[in-house]
């Protein structure tokens, strides 16, 4: 069974190219059969569906990707994928958005590529029936990634820019950047390591140097979910890992994940996972 540590996805856990911020591969649920639970990363992500259906959850919003569809997920957005078909086949492309620009950001580039930049408002980009237009560029990207001939990194970057340009023709969205990303980056990394601690709201206000009302509004706009909901997702994700990889009691796991009331922990777990902690452990137990 493949278990995923939730929160910040590291390059070591991916197929990212050595020393270059691109990850591109085609896969299906026969090879990667389990859902990718709640996570986030500093790069952006494009997912193109070839076959089957995937439920995508970003913040508090869920939608279904069908064959031919594509979703673009901005950096730092909390998200997860769950297969809704027996067989799903998709191409995944992740990269640093800095690759979309020259060494200096020129205004024509900035205006054209703005929909793919980090956002201050909560939004992702969903394109229907776009795969046919994108397929030649995706195939070229996969071919370059596989062959890795001299200069392939530059060619992949150029292909990504061409792909983004083709997609931006499908969208008229303008996405402003936020001045609070560095503080939020620090906060998410802190929560990754200290999710079990008490008084995390006070720590969040300290890290971001904001009042409660300003923090709550900015966090919701940036990540599409409330701070409490995000923290519960992080804690429950770690509780799932402990339920699968330890024989600790439900009460002990609740305490280890920051819940001092086992009953409350069970209610939150059921709300997020759809089943109780004991049912989850039994359902996923493997001899």
C-alpha positions in Angstrom: 0.0 0.0 0.0 1.3 3.4 -1.0 0.9 6.0 1.8 1.4 9.8 1.2 2.6 12.3 3.7 0.1 15.1 3.3 0.9 18.9 3.2 4.0 20.1 1.3 5.1 17.8 -1.5 8.9 17.6 -1.8 10.8 17.1 -5.1 12.2 13.9 -3.7 8.7 12.4 -3.8 8.1 13.2 -7.4 9.6 12.6 -10.9 11.0 16.1 -11.2 13.9 16.5 -13.6 17.3 16.7 -11.9 18.2 20.3 -11.2 15.3 21.7 -13.3 11.8 22.6 -12.1 9.7 20.4 -14.5 7.9 17.2 -13.9 6.0 15.6 -16.8 4.6 12.0 -17.2 1.6 10.1 -18.3 0.1 7.5 -15.9 -3.0 5.6 -15.1 -4.7 4.2 -12.0 -3.4 0.7 -12.7 0.0 2.0 -11.7 -1.1 4.7 -9.3 -4.3 3.3 -7.9 -4.7 5.2 -4.7 -6.0 8.7 -4.4 -3.5 11.6 -4.0 -4.7 13.0 -0.7 -4.7 16.6 0.4 -1.4 18.2 -0.5 0.2 21.4 -2.0 3.4 22.4 -3.6 5.3 25.5 -4.7 5.0 24.7 -8.4 1.8 24.9 -10.6 0.2 21.8 -11.9 -1.7 20.9 -15.1 -3.7 17.6 -15.3 -5.0 16.5 -18.7 -7.6 13.6 -18.7 -7.4 11.0 -21.5 -9.8 8.4 -20.1 -12.0 8.0 -17.0 -13.1 10.6 -14.5 -11.2 12.2 -11.6 -12.8 14.2 -8.8 -10.7 17.2 -8.0 -11.0 19.1 -4.7 -9.3 22.5 -4.4 -10.1 24.2 -1.1 -13.8 23.7 -0.5 -14.7 23.3 -4.1 -15.0 19.9 -5.9 -15.6 19.2 -9.6 -15.1 16.3 -12.0 -12.5 16.1 -14.8 -13.7 14.1 -17.8 -11.9 12.9 -21.0 -10.6 15.9 -22.9 -10.7 18.2 -19.8 -7.8 19.9 -18.1 -7.3 21.7 -14.8 -4.6 24.2 -14.0 -3.8 24.5 -10.3 -2.0 27.5 -9.0 1.1 27.2 -6.8 0.3 26.7 -3.1 -3.3 25.7 -3.6 -4.4 22.8 -1.4 -5.9 20.0 -3.5 -6.5 16.3 -3.9 -7.5 13.9 -6.6 -9.8 10.8 -6.3 -10.6 8.5 -9.2 -14.3 8.1 -10.0 -13.7 5.4 -12.7 -12.3 1.9 -12.6 -9.6 3.1 -15.0 -8.2 6.6 -15.3 -5.5 7.8 -17.7 -4.0 11.3 -17.5 -0.9 13.4 -18.2 0.5 15.4 -15.4 2.7 18.5 -15.9 4.2 20.5 -13.0 6.6 23.4 -13.3 7.8 26.6 -11.8 5.9 29.5 -13.2 9.1 31.4 -13.6 9.7 29.3 -16.7 6.9 31.2 -18.5 9.0 34.3 -18.6 12.3 35.7 -19.8 15.0 36.4 -17.2 13.3 39.8 -16.9 9.5 39.9 -16.9 8.5 42.0 -19.8 5.0 43.6 -19.7 3.7 41.8 -22.9 4.6 38.5 -21.4 3.2 39.4 -18.0 -0.2 40.5 -19.5 -0.4 37.4 -21.6 0.6 34.8 -19.0 -1.2 36.5 -16.1 -3.9 33.8 -15.7 -1.1 31.3 -14.8 0.5 33.4 -12.0 -0.1 33.1 -8.3 -3.4 34.5 -7.2 -4.8 36.5 -4.3 -8.3 35.4 -5.0 -9.4 31.8 -4.9 -9.6 30.3 -8.4 -8.3 27.5 -10.6 -8.6 27.3 -14.4 -10.6 24.5 -15.8 -10.7 23.9 -19.6 -13.2 21.5 -21.3 -12.4 19.6 -24.4 -8.9 21.1 -24.7 -6.9 17.9 -24.9 -7.1 17.6 -28.7 -5.5 21.1 -29.1 -2.8 20.3 -26.4 -2.0 16.7 -27.5 0.9 17.5 -29.9 2.7 19.7 -27.4 2.1 17.1 -24.6 3.5 14.3 -26.8 6.5 16.4 -27.6 7.1 17.1 -23.9 6.8 13.5 -23.0 9.2 12.6 -25.8 11.8 15.1 -24.7 11.5 13.9 -21.1 12.1 10.3 -22.1 15.0 10.9 -24.5 16.7 13.7 -22.6 19.0 14.6 -25.5 21.3 17.5 -25.1 19.4 20.7 -24.6 16.1 19.0 -23.7 15.5 21.2 -20.7 15.4 24.3 -23.0 13.1 22.6 -25.5 10.7 21.5 -22.7 10.6 25.1 -21.4 9.8 26.3 -24.8 7.0 23.7 -25.2 5.5 24.7 -21.9 5.4 28.3 -23.0 3.7 27.3 -26.2 1.2 25.2 -24.3 0.5 28.0 -21.9 0.0 30.4 -24.8 -2.4 28.0 -26.5 -4.4 27.6 -23.3 -4.5 31.3 -22.4 -6.3 31.9 -25.7 -9.1 29.9 -24.0 -9.2 32.2 -21.0 -9.6 35.9 -20.4 -9.0 35.8 -16.7 -6.5 38.2 -15.2 -5.0 37.0 -11.9 -3.3 39.5 -9.5 -0.4 38.3 -7.3 -0.5 38.6 -3.5 2.1 40.3 -1.3 1.4 37.8 1.5 2.7 34.6 -0.1 6.0 34.5 1.8 4.2 34.7 5.1 1.7 32.1 4.1 4.5 29.8 2.8 6.1 30.0 6.2 2.8 29.3 7.9 2.0 26.2 5.8 5.5 24.8 6.4 5.1 25.5 10.2 1.8 23.7 10.2 3.4 20.7 8.4 5.8 20.2 11.3 3.6 21.4 14.2 0.0 20.4 13.3 -0.5 18.6 16.6 0.2 21.7 18.8 -2.4 23.9 20.5 -3.0 27.6 19.9 -2.0 27.4 16.2 -4.3 30.3 15.3 -2.3 32.6 17.6 0.9 31.3 15.9 -0.6 31.9 12.5 -1.5 35.5 13.3 2.1 36.0 14.6 3.7 34.5 11.5 1.5 36.5 9.1 1.5 39.7 11.3 -2.2 40.1 10.7 -5.3 40.7 12.9 -7.7 37.8 13.1 -10.3 39.3 10.7 -7.7 40.2 8.1 -6.0 36.9 8.4 -9.2 34.9 8.1 -10.3 36.8 5.0 -6.9 36.6 3.3 -6.4 32.9 4.1 -9.8 32.1 2.6 -9.2 34.1 -0.5 -5.8 32.6 -1.1 -6.4 28.9 -0.3 -10.2 28.6 -0.9 -10.8 27.3 2.6 -10.8 28.5 6.2 -7.7 28.1 8.4 -9.6 25.7 10.7 -10.7 23.5 7.8 -7.2 23.4 6.4 -5.7 22.5 9.8 -8.3 19.7 10.2 -7.4 18.3 6.8 -3.7 18.3 7.7 -4.4 16.6 11.1 -6.8 14.0 9.6 -4.3 13.2 6.8 -1.7 12.4 9.4 -4.3 10.5 11.4 -4.9 8.3 8.4 -1.2 7.6 8.1 -1.0 6.6 11.8 -4.1 4.4 11.5 -2.5 2.5 8.7 1.0 2.3 10.0 0.6 1.8 13.8 -1.4 -0.2 16.2 -2.0 2.8 18.5 -5.5 3.3 19.9 -7.9 5.7 18.3 -7.6 8.0 21.4 -3.8 8.0 21.2 -3.8 8.8 17.5 -6.3 11.6 18.2 -4.0 13.1 20.9 -1.0 12.7 18.6 -2.8 14.7 15.9 -3.9 17.6 18.2 -7.3 16.4 19.3 -7.7 16.1 23.0 -11.3 14.7 22.7 -11.5 11.4 20.9 -15.2 11.9 20.2 -14.6 15.2 18.5 -11.7 13.7 16.5 -14.0 10.9 15.3 -16.6 13.4 14.2 -14.1 15.5 12.2 -12.5 12.3 10.8 -15.9 11.1 9.6 -16.8 14.6 8.1 -13.5 14.6 6.0 -13.0 10.9 5.2 -16.6 9.8 5.1 -16.1 6.9 7.5 -15.1 6.6 11.2 -11.4 6.1 12.2 -12.1 2.4 13.2 -13.9 1.8 9.9 -11.0 3.4 8.0 -8.4 1.2 9.7 -10.5 -2.0 9.1 -11.2 -1.2 5.5 -7.5 -0.5 4.7 -5.9 -3.1 6.8 -3.7 -5.5 4.9 -2.2 -8.7 6.2 
